[in-house]
Amino acid sequence: MQLIRARRAAVAGMLLALAFPAAAEESGVRAFLRRTIGLTDAQVAEVEAGRVVTKQLPGADKPEMAAFGALRVAADKGTYLERLREATGAPVHLAVNGGYRSPAHKLSVAATPHMWATAADRQCKPGDCDLKLARSSMDRIGRELDWKAPDARARATQLMKQMLVDYVAAYQRGGTAEMATYADNAQPLDTPAEFRKVLAASPYLLQYSPELKRSLEEWPQDKAAGAEDLFYWAKDKFGPKPSIAIYHLTLWRDPADPARAAVASKQIYASHYFQAGLDLTALVDAPKPPGGFYLVDLYRARIDPPTGMLSGVLLGKIRGGIEQGVAERLREAKARTEAP
């Protein structure tokens, strides 16, 4: 445990000193990647060449997963942020992309998503449900659905859509405090508390941008200056079954120093496996020539630890899926940003 904490502190300190400044000397970035993250010289050369390199990072306990990724992008930060904004609203198909994540969809209280792969289950009840739902949602399913009706499954799917849109609307009004207390297992899970554990495990965020950290925790009451907020949903495939997840995306540029920029993706709901998650991507100026910028990605999540004889296999699959997810996001970001 002490070794994990020491490693975390080292990562946090080096990120502050090397990854997050507005401009970074190449030697400093190389030292950070090699000494702190533990990449080889060959892997560092891959990053400099614009190819993604990832690594799993240690967690404080079994539910915590973390992964790191980095690459160099031959474009400017403004293009990255603008095209990310456009991609988050693209009306595209839900099919899983590369076995990891579908393209994103905007989500608003006025428009439900086109498709949801998950529907309510007539057996769903507090302490025993296949979906992560609050007790109030389970009660609503019991009140509003007649499972004997011929169109029961279609009505269940439509009700799930509406409940998820209502959930986002509540979050938009009240922020983290409105995130659900999942009642699918015998022990209820307070997701606001789980998300705060993720924040507590991310000291670099507090030191790099206290205002962004406060915004992630206290939004909408405390919104960071220079931040733009979007909501989207995606279909993630980490475990044996896909998980529908909803995210609060924050695009941030420091009004006092526009060279400082970051993107934070906060998971506010997941239908399976995930208790909380935060993906933080820093945009770091690269030296000239050739210029461009580095994408430095740190993803941290808390999951339902698998149990049983195959728990080790499932845990490895989830860890690998998380690392693969970081790689996929970085590759897609680079291709999207560098495209004509």
KOLDREN-739251 format. One record per atom (N, C-alpha, C): z, x, y. Coordinates in steps of 0.2 Angstrom, whole numbers, plus 5000, padded with zeros to 4 digits. Layout:
N
ZXY/...
***
This chain:
340
500050044994/500050005000/500050045006/500450105006/500450145012/499750175013/499450195008/498850225008/498350185011/498350115009/497850065012/497950055019/498650055021/498750045028/498550105032/498650165030/498450225033/497650225034/497350205029/496650205029/496350155034/496750095034/496550045039/496650075046/497250105048/497350135054/496850185056/496650225051/496150275053/495450245055/495250195051/494650165052/494650135059/495250095061/495350065067/495250115073/495650175072/495650225077/494950255078/494650275073/493950305073/493450255076/493450185074/493050135077/493150135085/493750135087/493850135094/493550195098/493650255094/493450315098/492650335097/492350305092/491650325090/491150265090/491350215087/490850165086/490850115092/491350105095/491350045100/491150065107/491150135109/490950145116/490250125118/490150115125/489550095127/488950145125/489150215125/488650265122/489050305118/488650325112/488950365107/488550435106/488850485106/488550545104/488350545096/487850575095/487550565088/488050605083/488350665085/488850695081/489450655080/489650615085/490250575085/490150525080/489550485080/489450435075/489450465068/489050515067/489050555061/489750565058/490150595063/490850615060/491250555058/491150495062/491450435060/491250405053/490550405052/490350385046/490550425040/490550495041/490650535036/491450545034/491850555040/492550565038/492950505038/492850455041/493250395041/492950345036/492350325036/492050285031/491950315024/491850385024/491750415018/491050425016/490550415020/489850425018/489650495017/489150505013/488950575012/488450585018/488250655018/487750675023/487050635022/486950625016/486250585014/486350515017/486950485016/486950415018/486950415026/487250455029/487250465036/486550465039/486150515035/485450515037/485050455036/485250415031/484950345030/485050305036/485750305038/485850265044/485450285050/485450345051/485050375057/484250355057/484050345050/483350335049/483250255050/483750215051/483650145052/483650105045/483950135040/484050105034/484850085033/484950035030/485650005030/486050045024/486650055026/487150085021/487750045022/488050025016/488649985016/489150015011/489749995012/490350025008/490849965008/491149955002/491749915001/492349955004/492849915008/493449945010/494049915007/494549945007/495149925003/495449865007/495849815004/496149765007/496949775006/497349735010/498049745009/498349705003/497949655000/498249624994/497649594991/497749564985/497149544981/496749494984/496949444988/496549394991/496049424997/496249484999/495849515005/495249555003/494649545005/494049585004/493849605010/493549665010/493249695016/492649745014/492149745019/491549785018/491349805025/491049865025/490749895031/489949905030/489649905035/488949925035/488649945042/488149985042/487850015048/487150035047/486750035053/486050055053/485950065060/485350095061/485050105068/484450065069/484450025075/483949985077/483550015083/482850015082/482450035087/482249985092/482649955096/482549905101/483149905106/483149855110/483749845114/484149795113/484849795115/485349745113/485149675115/484849675121/484649605124/484149565119/483749605116/483249575111/483649555105/484049595103/484449575097/484849515098/485249505104/485649445105/485149385106/484649395109/484149335110/483849305104/483649355100/483349335093/483849305088/484449335089/485049305085/485149235087/485149225093/485249155096/484749105094/484049125094/483549085091/483549075084/483749125080/483749125073/484349075070/484849075074/485449025072/485248955073/484748935077/484548875078/483848855074/483548905070/482948885067/482948835062/482548785062/482548725057/482148745051/482548785047/482248815041/482548785034/482248795029/482548775022/483148805020/483548765016/484248785014/484248835008/483648845005/483648884999/483948955000/484348974995/484649044996/484149094997/484249135001/483849195003/484049254999/483649284995/483849344991/484549344987/484749284985/485349274981/485949274985/485849274992/486449284996/486549225001/486149225006/486349175011/485649145013/485649075014/485049045017/485049065025/484449055028/484449055035/484949005038/485149015044/485648975047/485348915050/485748865051/485648805055/486148795060/485948765066/486348745071/486748685068/487348675071/487648615069/488048585075/487948525077/488248495082/488548425080/488948395085/489248335083/488648275083/488148295086/487648245087/487148235081/487048295078/486548295072/486848325066/486848285061/487048315054/486548365051/486748405047/486348455043/485848405039/485248435038/484748395034/484948385027/485248435024/485448435017/486148465015/486448435011/487048465008/487048465001/487148524997/487148524990/487748494987/488248484991/488848464988/489048394989/489248354985/489448284986/490248274984/490548224986/491148204984/491248194977/491748204974/491848184967/492448134966/492248084962/492748024961/493448044958/493448104955/494048134952/494448174957/494148184963/494548224968/495148194971/495748234970/496348204972/496748264974/497348254978/497748314980/497948354974/497848414975/498148464969/497648474964/497048434964/496548444959/495848414962/495448464965/494848444968/494348504967/493748484966/493248544965/493048574972/493148534977/493048554984/493648574988/493548614993/494148624997/494148575003/494648535002/494648475007/495348465009/495448435015/496148415017/496348355014/497048345013/497248275010/496948215014/496848225020/496648165024/495848155022/495448205021/494848195018/494748165011/495248185007/495248155000/495448075001/495948065005/496147995006/495547955009/495147985013/494547945016/494047935011/493947975006/493447965001/493747904997/494347904995/494647854991/494547784995/494647785001/494547725005/493847695006/493447745007/492747725009/492247725004/492347744998/491847744993/492047704987/491547664985/491547624979/491147654974/491447684969/491047724964/490747684959/490847614959/490447574955/489847544958/489747564964/489047544968/488547584965/487947554964/487347594962/487147654966/487247654972/487147704977/487747754979/488247754974/488847784976/488747864977/488247894973/488147964975/487847974981/487347934983/487047944990/487547934995/487947884995/488547865000/489047925000/489147954994/489648014994/489348074998/488748084997/488448145000/488448125008/488248065010/488248045017/488948055020/489448035016/490148035019/490348105020/490148155015/490248225016/489948255022/489348235023/489048255029/489448235036/489648175036/489948145042/490648175042/490948185037/491648215037/491648295040/491048325038/491048395040/490848395048/490448355050/490248345057/490848325061/491248285058/491948265062/492348325062/492348365057/492848425056/492648475062/491948485063/491748525068/491948505075/491848435076/492048405082/492748415084/493248405079/493948415080/494048495081/493748535078/493848605079/493548625087/493048595089/492748605095/493248575101/493648535099/494148505104/494848545103/495048565097/495648595097/495748665094/495148695092/495148765090/495448775083/495748835082/496048865076/496548815073/496948785077/497448735075/497148675071/496548665072/496248605069/495848615063/495848685061/495648705054/496048675049/495748655043/496048615038/496648655034/497048605032/497548635027/497248605020/496948655016/496648635010/497148605005/496948555002/497448524997/497148514990/496648564988/496248554982/496648584976/497148624978/497648654973/498348634973/498748644969/499448624969/499848644975/499648704977/499948734983/499448734989/499648684994/499248675000/499148745003/498548755006/498348815010/498248805017/498548835021/498548825028/498048875031/497348855032/496848905034/496948935041/497248895046/497448935052/497848995051/498348995046/498749045045/498349105041/497949085037/497549135033/497049165038/496749135043/496349165048/496749215052/497349195054/497749245058/497949305054/497949305047/498049365043/497449405044/496849375044/496249415045/496249455052/496449415057/496449445063/497049505064/497549495060/498049545060/497849605057/497349595052/497149655048/496549685052/496449665058/495849695062/496049715069/496549775069/496749795075/496249825080/495749845077/495149875081/494949825086/494949755084/494649705088/495149695094/495749695093/496249685099/496149745104/496049805101/496049865106/495349865109/494849855106/494149855109/494049805114/494249735112/494149685117/494749635116/495249645120/495849595119/495549525121/495149515125/494849445127/494449415122/494049455118/493749425113/494249405107/494749445106/495149435100/495549365102/495749355109/496149295111/495649235110/495049245112/494549195111/494449165104/494449215099/494349195092/494949155090/495549175092/496149145090/496349075094/496149075101/496449025105/495848985108/495248995106/494648955108/494748875106/494648835111/494248835117/494748845123/495348845122/495848845128/495748915131/495648965128/495549035131/494849065128/494349055133/493749075131/493549145135/493349195131/493149255134/492649255139/492649285145/492149295150/491549325147/490949305148/490349335145/490249315138/490549265135/490449245128/490049175128/489649175123/489249115121/489449095114/489549025114/489749005107/489248955104/489148965098/488648925094/489048905087/488748855084/489048835077/488448835073/488548855066/487948845061/488248845055/487848825050/488048815043/487648855039/487848875033/487448915028/487648905021/487248925017/487448915009/487448985007/488149005005/488249075003/488349064995/488149124992/488149124985/488549194983/489149194982/489549244980/489849244973/490049184971/490349164965/489949134960/490149094955/489749064950/489349004953/489648974959/489248924962/489148934969/488648904972/488548914979/489148884983/489248904989/489748884994/489448865000/489548805003/489348785009/489848805014/489648835019/490148865024/489948845031/490448835036/490248825043/490548885047/490148905052/490448965056/490348945063/490848975067/490848985074/490649055076/490049055079/489749115081/489849135089/490149185090/490249205097/489849275099/489349265104/488949325106/489349345113/489549405113/489949425119/489649495122/489549495129/489449555132/489949555138/490249615139/490749625144/490449615151/490649565155/490349555162/490449615166/490949655165/491049715169/490649775167/490449775160/490049825157/489649795152/489049775154/488549745149/488349785143/488449855144/488249895138/488749885132/489349855134/489849835128/489649765126/489449765119/489249695116/489549695109/489649635107/489849625100/489649555098/489649535092/489549475089/490049455084/490349405084/490949385080/490749315076/490749315070/490649255066/491249235062/491549185064/492249155062/492049105057/492249105051/492149055046/492749005047/492548935048/492948885050/493048835044/492548845039/492648795033/492248835028/492448825021/492048845015/492248795010/491748775006/491848725001/492148754995/492048824994/492348854988/492548924990/493048954986/493249024986/493549044992/493349034998/493549075004/494049035008/494549075009/495149045013/495049055021/494749115022/494649125029/494149185029/493849195035/493349255036/493149275043/493049335044/492849355051/492349415050/491749405053/491249465053/491149485060/491349545061/491249575068/490749635068/490249625072/489749675073/489749695080/489749765081/489749795087/489049825088/488849825094/488149845096/488349915100/488149975098/488350035101/487650075103/487650095109/487050135111/486950195107/486350205105/486150275102/485950325107/486050385106/485750435110/485050435111/484750465116/484050465117/483850545117/483250565114/482850515110/483050505103/482950455099/482450405101/482750345104/483350335105/483750285108/483850225104/483850165106/483950105102/484750095102/484950065097/485750055096/485950055089/486550065087/486850055081/487149985080/487049955074/487449895072/487949925067/488549915069/489149935065/489549865063/489549855057/489749785055/490349795050/490849755052/491449755048/491649685046/491649665040/491749605037/492449595033/492849555035/493449545031/493549465030/493749455023/493849385021/494449385017/494749325016/495249305011/494949255006/495049265000/494749224995/495349194990/495149144986/495549124981/495449174975/496049214973/495949264968/495849234962/495249254958/495149214951/495649234946/495749194942/496249194936/495949194930/496249214924/496049204918/495749274915/495449264909/495149324906/494549364910/494249324913/493649344917/493749364924/494449364926/494549364933/494349434936/494349484932/494049554935/493349554936/492949514931/492249514932/492049474938/492449414939/492249374945/492449404951/493049444951/493249474957/492749534959/492449564954/491949614956/491349584958/491149524956/490549484958/490649464965/491249444967/491349424974/491349484979/491649534977/491649594981/490949624982/490549624976/489849644977/489449594981/489549534981/489249484985/489349494992/489949504994/490149525001/489849585003/489849635000/489449695002/488749685002/488449644998/487749634998/487549585004/488049545006/487949505012/487949545018/488349595019/488349635025/487649665025/487449695019/486749725019/486249685021/486249625018/485649575020/485649555027/486249545030/486349525037/486049585042/486149645040/485949705044/485249705043/484949705037/484249715036/483849655040/484049595040/483749535043/483849545051/484349575053/484449585060/483949635063/483949685059/483449745061/482749715061/482549685056/481849655055/481649605061/482149565062/482049515067/482049545074/482449595076/482549625082/481949675084/481649705079/481149755080/480449725079/480449655077/479749625076/479449615083/478749625084/478449615090/478549545093/
***
